[in-house]
């Protein structure tokens, strides 16, 4: 968890790689569905392009479908879900059906000034979704992915107006989740304004103690 641009996706990718976990990223699933011209993806992108959260109904359904796959039976990492209290309650129901529960919820902290800079200068590969930053993680060739040679682009939800809207929504709808998971005793706050490796090390220390 954490505000948009805090580094959730990048840290999630590192955890997934290290522990060989299936990653359940609602944002990525929606983008894939949109690129594949699937009705759910097209509907979700209407929300995303305006900086709004995708409806609980659509989001819960895409997560439910993903959790039903065999690779999620034992362990998984959730990136970008839940984002509302309604989604959190729905997730509890899904986990009960699976006979499991969350081990930990990480909340990555960052200031709004840092978030604006990160997101406005973020670029993503159209082919492999590798993330770059025009100041901190610059591609070797402008506009080209180092990893696969794909074209880099700015996501529609990373424009200034969209970022402002997303931060407003986060304050109003997502922050209440912190109390929800804090009461469950599984919430861990992580300083996201450190260097990337330091942020990951703090996450890793918590995971080791679970």
N, C-alpha and C positions, 0 to 999 in steps of 0.2 A: 504494500500500500504506500500512498504518498501522493503529493500533488503531481499534475502532469509535468513531465520534464525532470522529475527528481532522480531519474535513473533506474526506475523499476525494471524496464525491459532489458537494459544492459546487464544489470546485476542478476536478473532472472536467468539470462542466457549463460552466465558464468556458473551459476549454481547447477543448472541443468546439465551443462557439459561436465562439471566435476563429479556430480553424483549419478550421472546417466539417468536422469529422470525425464519422463514425458512432460513437456511444457504445454500448459493449457492457457493460451493467450487469447482472450476474446478479441482484442484489437486485430491480431494477426488473422484469426479465423474469419472475422468480418471482411478484412481486406482480401483474403483469398477467395471468399465467397463472391465478393464483388467482382474480382478479376475473372472469375469463372462464370460470370453473368447469372449467378444463382439468385432467385427472388429474395431470399433472406439477406444476402449481401447487398443487393440493390436498395432494399428498404433501410438497412442499417446505415448505409453511406449517406442517406438523406439527413440523418441525425448528425453523423460525424462531421460532415462538411460544414455544418453550422456551429460546430463546437459544442453540441449537445450530447448528453448520454443517450445511448441506444435504449429503447424501452426495456423495462424489466422483463416483459413477456418474451421478446425476441432473444434477449441476452440469456435468460434462464434456460431457454430451449436449446440454444446452441451449446451451452455448457453441459446440459443433461445428456445430449447426444454424444458429446466428446467423452464424458465420464463413463459411458456405457461400453467403451471399447476396451479390449482385453489388456492393453498396456497400462491402463490406469487402475488396475485391480489392487495393486500393492502400494504404489506411491506415485505422487505427481506434484507439480508445482503450478499454482494458480497465479497468473500475471494479468492484472487489470480486472479481476473479478474476485469478490463482489465489490460494487461501487455504491450500492444503496443498502439501507437496512432491509428492504424487501428482498433484495437479492441474497443477502446474508442468511435470512431466515429460510429462503428457498434452498440455499446450499446446505444448510443444516439438514433439511429433509432428504436431499439427495445422498448426503453422507450417511445418514441413518439407514437408508435403504441399502447402502453398500456395506454397512457394518463397520464403518471407520469414522475418524474424526480428524480435525486439523491438529497438527503438532505445534505449529507456530505461525504467527502473523507478524511480518516485518513492516514497520512504518518508516519509510525513508524521508528524512526531514531536509528541507532546503528553503532558502529565502525566495521571495517573489522576484527580486532583481536577478538572481542567478537563474531562475527558471525561465524568465523572459529571454535572457541571452542564449541559454542552451537551446531553447526550442526554435527561436527565430533563425538560428544558424545551423540547425540540424538538417542533414540531408540523408536520404535513405536510398539504397540501391533498388531499382525496379525489379531486378532479377532475383537477388538472393536475400534482400531485406537487411543487409549489413548497414549499420548506422555510422555516420560520420558527423564531424562538427567542423565548421569552417575556421575555427580558431584552435581547438584542442585536439581534434583528430582529423587532420587534413588529408585528403586522398593524394596520392602521388601525382596523379594527372587530374586536373580540374574537371569535375563533373563525371569522372569515371571511377567505378569501383575497383579497388586494389585486388579484391578477392576473385571476382569473376569477369570484370570488364564491362559490367552492366552500367546503364545510365543512372546517375544520381538525380533525385528530385526532392522537392520540399513537399511534405505531406500537407494536404489541404487543412488539416487541423493544427498545423504549426504556424499559421500566419498570425500576426499580432492580434487582430480582433478575435480570432478563434481562441487564441491562448487566453486572452482576458476572460472570455466567456467560460472557458473550461475551468479556470481558477475560481470563478464565482460559483460555478456548479459544485466544484470540489468542496468549497467552504460550507455550502448549504446542505449538500446531500451526502457527501462521502465522509466528512469528518465525524458525524455521529457514530460511524462504525467503530471508531477508535474506542469509545466508551463501551460499546457492545463487546468487543474482543478483549478489552482490558478487564472487564468483569469476569470473563472466562479464564483470565490468568495466562493468556497465550500471546499477548501483545508485546513486541520488542521494538523500541525506538532506535533508529540507526541514523547517525550523522551523515547526511548525503552530500555535505559541502566539503568533504575531504577528497583526496585523490582517489581515483577509481579503485585501485588495489587496496587502499586502506578501508574503504567502505565494504568491500567484499570480505576482508579479513574480519571485520566486526560481525558480519553476518555469519561467517564460518565459525567463529567462536561460539555463537549461540547454538548453531546446528550441532556442534560437537557435544554440547552438554544436554541435548534433548534425550 
